[in-house]
């Protein structure tokens, strides 16, 4: 019972993140964005609350249930043990902004289930309403593929004055690492750490979750289990960025 309550607190915390506003960016619509498209992930959650609880497993899935008038509607499902959690997202396809969750209007929140543009390493982008940094290109493997090139993003956040369950005026510190497929832009994996600290700065509770793609009907993610390569356009962008960085470093060197 206590573990179920702790996991429920973790799920609620995921929807409690707040952060500053960002400038909007121009996006293009992915070619796989069709009704019936789905992506499913295996999910693991670990809880520490005085003593560690046994890790809990489950699934996380999102499905496109409708496309109309420039909006895509996503059914978001999370199932952990005997608990289930569902939400419906309304996403603007032109801006990739989440406009509503279960008909509740949402502002300044970017869709984090997929990217529909190619970032550059070092870019600061918005995912949900957090500032995330594109830190690297990483090869990720799952039951669907081996060594697939993915963008790696990191984000951190702090929320003060949290009152939730037995937490009173706590501070919530979080770290989110996500990887996105370079070819399709789809979220492939993530790691999520949350720590709750009391007024003395001691960690009273912590939650760690990880997800990894396990099933989808997007052709480019299921067509082959062979290692994928970085798209040509992405490779060129990385090369040009590297050249610019080298030139800047050379120009910063002062002659003797």
C-alpha positions in Angstrom: 0.0 0.0 0.0 2.8 2.4 0.9 4.7 1.6 -2.3 1.5 2.2 -4.4 1.1 5.6 -2.6 4.7 6.5 -3.2 4.5 5.6 -6.9 1.3 7.7 -7.2 3.2 10.7 -5.7 5.9 10.2 -8.3 3.3 10.2 -11.1 1.7 13.4 -9.7 5.1 15.0 -9.4 5.7 14.5 -13.2 2.8 16.8 -13.9 3.9 19.4 -11.3 7.0 20.7 -13.1 7.2 24.5 -13.8 9.8 26.6 -15.5 10.3 30.0 -17.3 8.9 30.9 -20.7 10.8 30.3 -24.0 10.7 31.7 -27.5 8.8 29.7 -30.1 10.5 27.9 -32.9 9.3 26.9 -36.4 8.6 23.2 -36.8 7.7 20.8 -39.6 5.2 17.9 -39.3 6.7 14.4 -39.3 5.6 12.1 -42.2 4.6 9.3 -39.7 2.1 11.6 -37.9 -1.1 9.6 -38.7 -4.1 8.3 -36.8 -3.3 5.0 -35.2 0.4 5.6 -34.9 1.7 4.4 -31.5 4.8 4.0 -29.5 5.1 1.8 -26.4 7.9 1.7 -23.8 8.9 -0.6 -20.9 9.0 1.3 -17.7 10.9 0.8 -14.4 10.3 2.8 -11.2 12.4 2.7 -8.0 11.4 4.4 -4.8 13.4 5.3 -1.7 11.5 6.5 1.3 13.5 5.8 4.4 14.3 2.4 3.0 14.4 1.3 -0.7 11.3 -0.4 -2.1 11.6 -3.2 -4.7 11.7 -1.8 -8.3 8.3 -1.7 -10.0 7.8 -2.4 -13.7 5.1 -1.3 -16.1 4.4 0.2 -19.5 4.0 3.6 -21.0 2.3 4.2 -24.3 1.1 7.0 -26.5 -1.3 6.7 -29.4 -2.5 9.2 -32.0 -6.3 9.0 -31.8 -7.2 11.9 -34.0 -5.8 14.5 -36.4 -8.0 17.5 -37.2 -7.8 21.3 -37.8 -4.1 21.5 -37.2 -4.1 19.5 -34.0 -3.1 16.0 -33.1 -4.8 14.2 -30.2 -2.7 11.8 -28.2 -3.9 9.1 -25.7 -1.2 8.9 -23.0 -1.3 5.7 -21.0 0.9 4.5 -18.1 0.4 1.2 -16.3 2.4 0.2 -13.3 1.5 -3.0 -11.5 -2.3 -2.8 -10.9 -2.4 1.0 -11.3 -3.3 2.8 -14.5 -3.1 6.4 -15.5 -4.5 8.0 -18.7 -4.5 11.5 -20.2 -5.4 13.0 -23.6 -3.0 15.5 -25.0 -4.0 18.1 -27.6 -0.9 19.2 -29.6 -0.6 22.0 -32.2 1.1 20.4 -35.2 2.5 23.7 -36.4 4.3 24.7 -33.2 4.6 21.3 -31.5 3.1 22.9 -28.4 0.8 21.0 -26.0 -2.4 23.1 -25.9 -4.5 21.0 -23.5 -4.5 18.0 -21.3 -7.9 16.4 -20.7 -9.5 19.6 -22.0 -7.6 21.7 -19.5 -5.8 24.6 -21.3 -2.0 24.4 -21.1 0.4 27.2 -21.9 4.0 27.3 -22.9 4.6 23.6 -22.9 6.4 21.8 -25.7 5.5 18.3 -26.7 8.3 16.0 -25.5 7.1 12.7 -27.1 8.9 13.6 -30.4 11.1 16.3 -31.9 10.2 17.5 -35.4 13.4 19.4 -36.3 17.1 18.6 -36.1 18.9 20.3 -33.2 22.6 20.9 -32.8 24.8 19.7 -30.0 25.0 22.6 -27.5 21.5 23.9 -28.3 19.2 24.9 -25.4 15.7 23.8 -26.4 12.4 23.5 -24.6 10.9 20.1 -23.7 7.7 20.3 -21.7 8.3 23.6 -20.0 11.9 22.9 -19.1 15.1 24.2 -20.5 17.0 21.2 -21.9 20.5 21.1 -23.4 21.3 18.9 -26.4 24.5 17.4 -25.0 25.5 14.6 -27.4 24.8 12.0 -30.0 24.4 8.6 -28.5 23.9 5.1 -30.0 20.9 3.4 -28.3 19.8 -0.2 -28.5 16.4 -1.8 -27.7 14.5 -4.9 -28.8 13.6 -3.0 -32.0 17.0 -2.0 -33.1 20.8 -1.9 -32.4 23.0 1.1 -32.1 20.5 3.7 -33.4 21.8 7.3 -33.5 19.9 9.5 -31.0 20.1 13.1 -29.7 20.7 13.1 -26.0 19.2 15.9 -23.9 19.6 16.9 -20.2 17.3 19.0 -18.1 17.3 19.9 -14.4 14.7 21.7 -12.3 13.9 22.8 -8.7 10.5 23.5 -7.2 10.2 24.9 -3.7 7.3 24.7 -1.2 6.0 21.3 -2.3 3.1 20.0 -0.2 2.1 16.5 -1.4 1.0 13.5 0.7 3.3 13.5 3.8 5.6 16.1 2.2 5.3 19.5 3.8 7.1 22.6 2.4 9.6 20.3 0.7 12.0 21.2 -2.1 11.8 19.0 -5.2 15.0 18.6 -7.3 14.9 16.8 -10.6 17.0 15.6 -13.5 15.7 14.3 -16.8 17.8 12.7 -19.5 16.0 11.9 -22.8 17.2 10.4 -26.1 15.5 11.1 -29.5 15.9 9.1 -32.7 17.8 11.2 -35.2 15.7 10.0 -38.2 12.1 10.1 -36.9 12.5 12.5 -33.9 10.7 10.0 -31.7 11.5 9.7 -28.0 13.5 6.5 -27.6 14.4 6.4 -23.9 14.5 8.5 -20.8 15.8 8.6 -17.2 14.1 10.6 -14.5 15.4 11.3 -11.0 13.4 13.2 -8.4 14.6 14.0 -4.8 12.5 15.6 -2.1 14.4 17.5 0.5 13.2 18.7 3.9 13.9 22.2 5.4 17.3 21.0 6.6 18.3 19.9 3.1 18.1 16.2 3.8 16.7 13.9 1.2 13.5 12.3 2.6 12.2 10.6 -0.5 13.6 9.9 -4.0 12.2 8.4 -7.2 14.0 7.1 -10.2 12.3 5.9 -13.4 13.5 4.8 -16.8 11.7 4.0 -20.0 13.0 2.3 -23.2 11.0 1.9 -26.5 9.7 -1.6 -26.8 7.0 -1.5 -29.6 5.8 0.8 -32.4 4.2 0.8 -35.8 6.3 3.6 -37.2 8.0 1.9 -40.2 11.4 3.7 -40.0 11.8 2.4 -36.4 10.8 -1.2 -37.2 12.0 -1.8 -40.8 15.3 -3.2 -39.7 17.2 -4.3 -36.6 20.5 -3.3 -38.3 22.5 -0.4 -36.9 21.3 2.9 -38.2 23.6 5.7 -39.3 23.3 9.4 -38.6 21.3 11.1 -41.4 23.4 13.0 -44.0 21.9 16.4 -43.1 22.6 15.8 -39.4 26.1 14.6 -40.1 26.8 17.7 -42.2 25.4 20.0 -39.4 27.6 18.3 -36.8 30.7 18.7 -39.1 30.0 22.4 -39.7 29.4 23.0 -36.0 32.7 21.3 -35.2 34.6 23.4 -37.8 33.1 26.6 -36.4 34.1 25.6 -32.9 37.7 24.9 -34.0 37.9 28.2 -35.8 36.6 30.1 -32.8 39.2 28.4 -30.6 42.0 29.3 -33.0 40.9 33.0 -33.2 40.8 33.1 -29.4 44.5 32.1 -29.2 46.6 35.2 -28.8 50.0 35.4 -30.6 53.2 35.5 -28.5 
